[in-house]
Amino acid sequence: MVNCNDTIRVSDLNIKGNAQVNTEGAIKAMTWRSAVAGIAIFLVEALCVWQEKARNRRMLEKLDDNLLKDVGMTRSDLDRELSKPFWTGFPPRN
């Protein structure tokens, strides 16, 4: 049986704390990459929310008056909801 301590030696990696990582160029690159990743994640989340809203509105549209009454909506509430643009209420406010 091989022990992990025998196969991986941290001292062989030649890392001296954060001194090599925290150079100005590396920080700028990490900041830029983080910003791009954050924007990409935001856009994917926005698309997911918009798709969910569209799917929910399509499902509500198919309900008859009795089922709408069960969920506490009237036909006029439904018409008002269906007239809203899909981006309404995004991003959600905390």
N, C-alpha and C positions, 0 to 999 in steps of 0.2 A: 504494500500500500504506500502511495506517495503522499507526503504531507504537503499542503499548500505552501508552508513556510520554506520548504526545500526547493520548490520550483519557481517561486516568485520572491525576489528579494527587493525590497523597497530601496535599499541602499544602492543597488545597481542602477536605479533609474536616474540618479544624479540630479535630483530635484532639491533645491535649497529654499524651502519655504515658498513665499510668494514673490521673491525678488525677480525671478525670470519671467513670471507671468504678468506682473503689473508694469509693463512698459507702456509708454503713451500710445504707441501704434496699436498695441494689442487691445488696449482699453477702447480706442476709437473703433476698431474692427468689431469688438464684442458688442459695443453700443449700437453700431449700425446694423449688425445682424439681428440683435434683439429687437430693434425697432421694426425691421422688415418682418420678422417672425410674428411680432405682436399685431402688425397690420394684417398679415395673412390670417392669423387666428380670428381677429375681429371680423374679417370679411366672411370667413367660413361660418362663424356663429350667426352673423346677420342673415346669410342665405338659409341656414337651418331654421331660424325663427320665422323668416318670411314663408318658407315652404310649409312649416307647421300651421301658420295662420291661414294660408290658402287652403290647405287640406281640411282644417277645422271649419272654415266657411263653406266649403263644398259639401261637407257632411251636414252642417246645419241647414243648408239650402234644401236638402233632400227630405228633411223632417216634415211631417204633417202637423196640423194645428194642435192635435192632442199631445203629440210628443213634445212640441215646443212649450206647451203649457206645463208639462211635467218638469222641464228644465227651467221654468220660470221666465219664459220669453213669449212675446206676442209676435204676430206677423210684422207689425210695424217696427219692433225692436230688431227683428231679423233683417228687414229691409235697410234699416239704418246701419246695421253692422256690415251688411254686404256692400254698402255704398262707400265704406271707408277704403282708402288706399292701403295696400299691404304693408307699407312702411310706417304706418301710424303707430306711435308708441315705441319706436325704436330709436335709440337704445333705451332700455328700461331705466327708469329713474329709481334710485334707491332711497 
